[in-house]
């Protein structure tokens, strides 16, 4: 019996589910990549600060070292003559006491200098160890960046392979079902700076989804929300999980247009609420920037930027 459309649908649905899963796995890897890039930037900033501290510590250590060297030289030249020798050569008790007092002060100074030297040397070693630790963390994080990038590429390639294995007609039907733009709202009531963010995000509906992109005509999920709120003068990190910590958390019942909404656990997707139970978001490479229902994905929470 020839295959009927009813018999073909389950195959398409199965492939669609697999493609969706692969797209999301790639997106999750991309968002981890964004997080790692932010961490790497922080580590490099820490390392620069530690190197500056180490340079200053080197200078302080050199200064104390010079003081210690001068004290030792003066002692060898006779400035540190023993108190026994002073007793032998002194004829004036008052002069002897003055000399003893000077000698005691000198020994105290020398002891203080040596103590300072030990302290500065220890401080320098602590800074060197911290610098080495940061350098190691940077190397490890750089490896992680490479791994996450490979995961994104592998998942995307696997999704494309699944699509290419379908018959041409089925593939067209599947892509058409994926790329259809969600129902556009007739109007969005947003106020203040949120209005600029919402207006920008909605203007991108139909643009492509590209992992790691933040405009002009292609975005990933956090790239879209970051770029949209930048129009309102609000700086957000290029990471969905980092954006989740960028403002006060809002209950679903209190959502307003412009609020950021987050999905999956751990968080790996972000969109923008536009009212009436709808969001605008960069969905995936098959759909691009579109409008969807608030609960079209596993909802986690919301944040109000600005």
N, C-alpha and C positions, 0 to 999 in steps of 0.2 A: 504494500500500500504506500502511495506517495506521502511524504511528510506534509503535515498541515501546519499552518501558522500556530495553531494551539499547541502542537507538539514541539515547535521550535522555541516558543516563548520561555519555557523553563531553562533552556540552554542560555538564552540571552540574559535572563534574570540571574542565573548563576554566575555568568561572566561579569555582569554589572556589579554584583555583590563583591566578587573578587577584586575587580578594578577599584571599587570604592575603598576596599580594605587596603589595597596597595597604595592608593593615593594618600590615605590617611597615615599609613605607616611612614611614607616618604615625608609627609608634612610634619609628623612628630619628630622625625630625625632632623628635618630642617630647623624646627624650633629649638631642638637641643643644640643644633649648630649655632643658632643665634645666641643662645645662653652662653655657650662656650666662648664665642667671640667677645661677648661683654665681659666675661670673667678674664679672658686673655688681656683685654684692654686694661682692666683693673690691675692685673698682675704686673703688666709692663709699667704702669704708673707707679706701683709700689716699688718695683725694682729700681726705677729711676731715682725715687726718693731715697732708697737704701744706699745706692751708690753715692749719692750726694752726701748722705750722712757719713758714709765710710770715708769719703775724701776729707770731710771736716774733722773726723776722728783721727785720721792720719796726721793732719796738721797739728791737732792738739797733742798727739803723742810725740811728734817731732819736737814741739816746744818744750814739753816736760823732759824729753830725752836730753835736749841741749842744757837745760837747767841742772839736771843730774850730772852731766858730764862736767859742767863748769864747777860744781861743788866738789867733785872728786879731784879735779885738777888743783883747785885752791887748797884742798887738804894735803895733797901730795907736795905742794909748794911750801907748806909749813903753817898754813892758816889754821890747820886742825891739830896743832901741837898738843901733846897729852897733858892732862892736868898734873901728873907727877912731875913733868919737866917744868911746869909753871911754878910748882912749889919749890923746886931746887933753885931756880934763877930769881925768884921774886924776893926782894928785900922789903917791899912795902906791902903789908897785909891788905890795905885798901885796894891797891893796884891788883893784888892777887885775886881779891873777891870780884873786882870788875872783870878781870880776865876770865875767871871761872863762869861768871854770868854770861859773858859773850860766847864762851865755849859751849855752854849749855844751850844757848839760843841757836848757835850754829848747828849743833847736833840735832836739835829739834827740827830745824829747817831741813837738814839733810834727810832725816827720817820722814818728814812730810813729803819731800820731793819724791823719795823712793816709793812711798805709799801712793802718791798721785800717779806715778809711772805705772805701777801695777794696776791701778784702777782704770787708767786710760787704755792700757794694753788689753785688759779684759773686755772693756766696752768695745774696742775695735774688733776683737775676736767674735763677740756676739753679733755685731753688724755684718761681719764677713759670713758667718753661718747663716744669717737671715737672707743675705744676698744670694748665697749658694742655693738655699731652699727655694727662693722665688724663681731662680733660674731653672731649677729642676721642674717646678710646677709648670712653668711656661712650656718647657719641652714636652711634658706629658700632655698638656692641654692641646698643644699643636698636633700631636698624634691623634688625639680625640677628634679634633676638627676634621682631619683627613678621613677618619673612620666614618664619621657622620655623613660627610659628603659622599663617600662611597655608598652608604646605605641609601641616601636619597636617589642617587643615580641608578642603583640596582633595582629599587622598588619601582621607579618610573619605567625602567627598561622592561621589567617583568609585566607591568600593566600594558605597555605598548605591544608586547609580544602576545598577550592574551587577545587584545583587540585585533591584531593582524591575523590571528589564527581563525577568526570568524569568516564566514562567507561574506562577500562584499555587501550584499543586500542587508544581512543581519547587522554588519558593522555600522552601516549607515543609520539603521534604525536605532541602534544603541547610542551612537554619538549624538543623534538628533534628540533622543530622550534626555541625554545628559546635558546638552548645551542649551536647552530651552531656558530663556530668562524667566525668572519668577515674576509673579504679578507685581507690577510697579504701583506704588501708592499714588493716589491722585494729588495728595498734599501731605506735607509733614510739618507739624507745628513744633518748631524748635526755637528756643530763646537763647539770648546771649551768645557766648562763643560757640556753644554747641551747634548753633544754626550754620555757622561756616563749615564745621566738620561734617555735618550731615549733608549739606549741599555738595561738598566735594565728593564724599563717598558715593552718593547717588549718581553723580555725574560720571562715575567710572563703571557703572553697570554695563556689562557687555565686553569690558576689557579682559585681556588674557590673564590667566594665573601662571606665574613663573616662580619657581622656588627661589627664594632669596631676593626677589624683586620688590622695589618700592616706588614704582612709577618710571617714566611718565605714562606709559600705556599698558603696563603689566605689573602685577602685584602678587605677593603671597599674603596670607591673612593678616599678620602683624604689620607687614609693610603698608597695607591699605589703611589700617587704623592709625598707624604712626603718621603717615603722610596727610591723612584727613585732619587730624587734630593739630598738625603743624600749621594748617591754614588758619587756625584759631589762635596761634601763638603759644601752643602747648607742646612741649617737647616730651616725646615718649620713646622708650627703648624699642629696638626692632626685635621684639621677643614677646610672645603671648604670655608666658609665665611671668616675665618681668613686668609687663603691662598690668598684670593682675595685682601687683603690689604698688602701682603708681598712684593710687587715689583711694578714697573711702569706698568701702564695699556697700552696695545698694541691694536691698531686698527686691525680689522679682516683682512684688506688688507695687513698688515705688519707682519702677523704671521710667526714665524720660528719654526722648530722642537725643542721641549723642552718647548715651551711656555705652560702655564697652561690655560685651557679654562673652563669657568664656565657656569652653566645652572640653569634655573628656578628662579623665584622671589617669596620669598627671595631665595638667592643662597643656593642650597642644593646638588649640584653635581659638581664634577671637573674631568677633564680628561687632557691628554697631547697631544698637537698637534704634528703630525709626518710628516706633509707635504701632498701635493696633496689632500687637503680637507678632511684628515682623522685624527682621534684621536685614542689613545689607552686609555682605561679606565676600571676600575672595575665597571661593569654595574649594576648587581643585582644578587641575589642568584640563579636565573634560568639561567643566562648567564655566570657569572664569569667575568674574565678579557678578554676583546675582543677588536677588532678594529671596529670602526664605522665611519659614516660620521660626519663631523664637525657640521652639522645642523640637526642631527638626534634627537635632543632634543631642547627645547627652549633656544636659545643661549643668554647669558647676556654680556660676555666680556672676556678679556684675560689679563694675567699678565706674565711678563718675570722675573723669579727668578734669583738670583745671582747678 
